[in-house]
Amino acid sequence: MSLKWLDWAKRIQSLSQSGLTFSKDAFDLERFEELRKISVEIMEEHTGAEMQKIKELFANEKGYQTPKMDVRGAVFQRGKILMVCENSDNKWSLPGGFCDIGLSPGENIAKEIQEESGYIVVPTKVLALLDMNKHPHPPQPFHYYKLFIQCEIVGGAAKTGIETKAVEFFPENGLPELSLNRNIDSQLSLLFEFERNPTKETVFD
């Protein structure tokens, strides 16, 4: 859920990035760079992440800052949902990731699912568009929207990818330990509602 210190740090980062993008005055640029440094220090103090890593994340951001889009695939088979085990934390998530420039949301999720699980899919329905700040994910340095798209398998077979170490289908009452940066219990429960009720309307918040 939203934390005040995190909201402040993100806001400072966003304003400093916009200032560095649009300001022409050398003194203003120095001030905006100092603001960005302060946002990095806040993140380091409260998250425990290394300052250099946070600096690299923020330094790579250019232009006017907007929320990042994380797309996740909901693939059901005989009442179970497809999940992959992440190499990074040995926990499980819906296949997906950040949207790549040049690809539509549907193209992005089809690519991610094939790369991470081996299955070839066709996107069929947008199930939910959620603001990560309104759900109990661990604190993150950026503001994310999470897009959940239901997909149908049309080919391929279970196969791990560069970022994954296992591929499996799980029932709602037997979910594995979740990678909470990527998905949480309440979101999985929401997706199973769509499996039980295909006419359920898209959820957004």
Secondary structure, 3 states (H helix, E strand, C coil): CCCHHHHHHHHHHHHHHHHHHHCCCHHHHHHHHHHHHHHHHHHHHHHCCCHHHHHHHHHCCCCCCCCEEEEEEEEEECCEEEEEEECCCCCEECCEEECCCCCCHHHHHHHHHHHHHCEEEEEEEEEEEEEHHHCCCCCCCCCEEEEEEEEEEEEECCCCCCCEEEEEEECHHHCCCECCCCCCHHHHHHHHHHHHCCCCCCEEC
